[in-house]
Amino acid sequence: MYARTRRIHSGMADEMIRMAVEQFLPSACAGALITVVLVRSVPEALWMLPGLWQIVFSLGVFSSCRFLPRPVAAAGAWYLLTGLACIALADTRALSPWAMGIPFGAGQLLVAGILLFAAKEDKDES
């Protein structure tokens, strides 16, 4: 994100990055607070954490979309759907590292592909 904003919006890059982080920060704080509350108050519900983290992360992605290429919303939708699936398919595997690793890994690859494609389009236009 930093390199992209520097390249495309050189003078406004720092401000755009700061605003994108500010948009994402409430989601990160909410995810941390949900974790603390579940660990302290309802440890039997910890199986929901991977799904809840993915849902909260999707909200952060959606809120930062206006500073990123439009297709990044697809990554937000990916995280939302995988989070809901983690909760819906809950069983003994719900707290498995795979429940976080696969959705987040695939989501980050999706974001990387979108940013790469958007950078190529920007280069072709100029």
Disulfide bonds with the S-S distance in Angstrom:
none
